[in-house]
Amino acid sequence: MTKLELSLALRTNPRVQALVDDPHAIEGVRLRTSLLPPADTFWRQLNFQDFDISEMSLASLTRLRLQGDDTWVALPVFPDRRFFHAAVVVRADSDVRTPADLRGKRIGVADYSMTGAVWARGVLQHDHDLHPSSMTWFQERTTRLSHGGATSFRPPEDVEVVQIGPDDSQRRMFAEGRLEASILFITYKTMLDRSTGSMDEANVRLLFPDDDAEKARAFGTWGFLPFNHCMVVRRSLVEAHPWLLLNIYKGFLDAKTTHLAALQEAVRLHREVGLVPASGSTDVDLFPYGLRANAHGLDTLSRFFHEQGITPSSFTVRELFDDRFASL
């Protein structure tokens, strides 16, 4: 059988590495893979539809679908997860010690509508009583070079979002004392961001000094690691090749299974020599794929989208995904 030659764009991580390493990992497909920062992948897909398969922002994909654009079919493959609120940074010399101290402050953000920022604001609101309207937001990405600009996002009326000028940046505003904090300070290079680089160089520190303890607390409260991206495939390809969608899903699932098997073996060996407590469990899959295992996370993200003006209340994130995943 002649294989489909398809392009793939994503940021690598251990759960997808086996697929990245093998261009034939998806049955019936030969992949041409580009390893890109998520911000660049999303912007290129939103503006130019450059790749057949890619990682995609759930907020941006939702915005597209609400505008009637169904170029992409979403797969319930969530390649990256974290508690984004635990990465909030403040000026190193700031007197901000708790989330409550951020009320009335000037907060930087790369792209106000980005999914990671939605998760961070949602947890801060529900767990720490810090509503987005209680702060002034400064967005670094311009309308032309942003996901919000590509999807015509406008912030809700009760939230003030100020555009940082093209010759300014979050990093400079921190240095000059014009910002108190930043939500999702992006350290790696992208085409869209001007403040990349280490946090130490920017003279900032984490809002939660013991961020591991805060992540453990949040996991105990919410019961899952928040996800901000899914995988998408060009709809015209799925319509022309009905077998393709589930083959792609299986390819990503197999790659994750390969990683988890290696991880379990490493943990077993560490237990044998006493470096990992025998009581510690690694049986919980913190990166589940499929709709059923992610129902709570999808419903929570839908609620945060509604509350923060990303979507109307009539829309749920589950609607993004093809019916073939309903039972998975």
N, C-alpha and C positions, 0 to 999 in steps of 0.2 A: 504494500500500500504506500502510495506517495504521501509523505508527511506534509502537513501545513507548516509553512515557514512563518512564524509569528514573532513579533517583537514584545519584549517584556521589560518594564521599568519598575524598579523598587530599590529600597535600601536594604542591604543584606543584614541578616541576623542569624543566630544559630538555628532557628526553626525553619529557615528557608535555604540554608546553605547547600544542602544536598541537591536541591532543585537548581540552584545557581550553578553548581559545579557540573551538572549533567544536562546538556541541551536536549537530551532525549527523555528527560524524566517524566514528561507528560505524554501519555500514550497517543500516538497519531500526530505528534507535534515536534517540530524542531525549533528551539528557542534561540533568539538573538537577544541577549540580556544586556541591559544598561543599568549600572549601579549608580543611582542618583540620590541626592537629598530629597526627602518627601516634598518639601516646598517647591522645588524645581519641577519634579514630576507632575504635581497637581497643576501648577501654573501652565505647563506645556499641554497637558491634557485638556484643561478648561479652555485654552485659547486656540490650540492647534490640533488636538486629537492625534498626537504624534505616535502613540504606542497602541498595540492591539490589546495587551494585557498590562495592567499596572496597579500599583498601590493607589488608593484614592481617599481623600478626606471625606469622612461621613457628613460633615456639615456642608461641604461644597457639593457633594453628590446630591444631598437632600435639596439644596437650593436649586440645582439644575432641574431635578425632577418636578419640583413645584412650578417651575417656569415652562414645563411641558417638554423639556429636552430629555429624551430617553436614549441617547447615544450609547449609554453604558448599561450593562447588566451586572448587578452586584452579586458577589459571592460572599457567604458568611465565613470568610477567612480573615482573621484579624491579626496581622503580623506583629504588632507591637502593642504593649500595654504598660501603663505605669500610673501611679497616683500623681497627677500633674500639679496639684496644689502644693505638694511637698517640695516642689522645685521653685517656688516663689522666692525671689531674692530681694533684699533691701540694701540700702547703702551701708557700708561697713561701719560707719560712724553714726548711724541713725539710732534714735531712741526707740524705734519700733521693735517691740519684743514679742507681741502676740498679734493674731489677726485683727483683734479689735482696735489695735493702734493704727490700722490702715484707714480707718474712717476719716474722710475729709482729705485724704492724701492724693498725690499725683502718681498714677500707676502707669508704667509703660507696658506695651503689648505689641508683638510683631504684627498681628492681624486679628482684630477684635473678634471676628466670627470663626476663627480656627477652632477645630474640635477640641484640641487640648486645652485651650483657654476656656471653652465652655465647661469642660469637666472641672477645671480648677475653680472657676467661679461658682459652679454648682455645689461642690463640696464645701467651699468656704461659706456659702450662704446657708446650707442646711446643717452643717456641723459646727460652724463657728459664728453664725448669726451676722454674717458680713454680706450685705446685699450689694450687687454691682452699682446701684444708683448712689451709694454712699461715698463713692470715689470718683475722681476725674481721670479718664483714660486717655493715654497718648499713644496713637498708633503710628508705628514706624513705616510700614509698607505703604507705598503710594497706591492710588486708585488703579493705575496702570499695572503696577507690579504687586498685585495682591490677589488672594483668592476671593476676598470679599468684593473687590472691584470687578472681578470676572463673573461674579454671580449677582451683581447689583444689590449687595446687602446694604441696608440702612439700619443703624442702631435704633433701639426703641426710644421713644420720646423722653422717658425718665432717666436716660443714661447719657452723660456727656462724653463724647469721643472727639478728641482734638487730633487733627492730622499733623504729625511732625513734618517739618519742611524737608525738602530734598537735600539740603546742605547741612542738616542737623541729624542727630541720631540719639537713640537711647543711651549709648555709651557716653556721649558728650554731655547729655543732660544729667546723667549720674555724676560725672566728674565736676560739673558746675553747680550741683545741688538743686537742679530743677526737677528731678524725679526722686521719689522716696522708695519706690519698689518697682519690680517688673514681674509680670506673670509670663512664664515661659520665655526666659532669656535664652535665645538660640545661640549656642557656642560654635557650631560647625558652619562652614562656608556654604552659602546659597547665592542664587542670582538675585534674590528678593530682599535680603537682609543686610543692613549696614553695620550692625553692632556685634558681629560674630567675633569670637575670641574667648579666651579663658575668663572665668568669673573673677579670678584673682587680679587680673590686669584691669578689670572694670571697677575694682574697689567695692565689691558687693559681697554679701554673705547670705546664707539661707535664712529665710524667715523662721523655719523650724530647725534649730541647731542639731537636734537629734532627729534627723529626717527618717531614719529607720523606725524609730518608735512611733512617729506620726503615721507612717505607712502601715505599721502593724495595727494601730488603733483604727485607721480608716478601713482596713480590710476586715477587721472584726465588726465594724458597723455596716459596711455595704456588702461584704461577702464575695466580692470579685475585684479583679484588677481592671480599671477602665481601659477601653480600647478607643482609639481615635481614627483608625484607618481600616478600610476593608480592601479587598481586591476586586477589580472590575475587568470586564472583557467587552470588546466592541460588539454591540447588539447585532449588527449585520453579519458578523461571523457566526454568532450563535444561531441565527435564523437560517444561514446557509448550511451549517453543520450542527444539527441538533445534539450530537454526541459530545460536542466539544466542552460544554459547560461542566458537566460532571467529571469529565476527564481532567480538566484543570483543577477542580476541587480535590480530586483524588491525588493529583500530583503534589499539591501543597500539604495535604494530610499525610501522605507518605513521607515527605521531607521532614515534617515535624515529628513523626513517629521515629524516624531514624535518629534525630537529635535526642529525643527523650530516652530512647534505649541506651544511647551512649552515656547520657547523664545518669541514668539509673545504675549503670555498671560502675561509673566513677564513684557514686555515693556508696555503693555496696563495698567497694574496695576501701574507701575511707572509714566505713563502719568497722570493717574487719580489723583495722589497726587502731581503732579507738579515737579517730579524729572527728567522727560525727557520732552524736549520741544515738544509741540503739533505739531510743524512743521517738526520734525524729521521723516524720512521715514525708515521703516525696511522692506519695500515690495520688495526690490531688493535682489535676491538670489545671494550672493557672492560665493556660492559653488555649481554652477549648475553641473548636470551630463548630459551625452549625448554628441553627436558630434556636433549637430547644435548650441547649446548654447555656445560651447567652440571652435567654428571654428577659431575665431581671435587668441585665446590663442594657439591653436595647430599650426596655421600657423606661429605665432611669434616664438614659440619654434623650429619649423623646420628651420626657418631662422637662429636662434642663433646656432643650431646644425651645420648647414652648415658653418657658419662664423668661428666657433671655432674648426672645424676639427673633430667633433664627427661623422658626417655622410657626404656622398657625396651629392651634390646638387640635385641629381636625386630622393632622398628619401624624403617623407613627413611623419610626425608622424601619420597622419590619417590612413596611410596604416597598422598600427599595429592592428587596430580594426576590428572586424568581421563585415561583410556586414549587418548582422541583426540590427546593430545600425545606419545604414546610415540615416534613417529617424527620429531618436530620438535625 
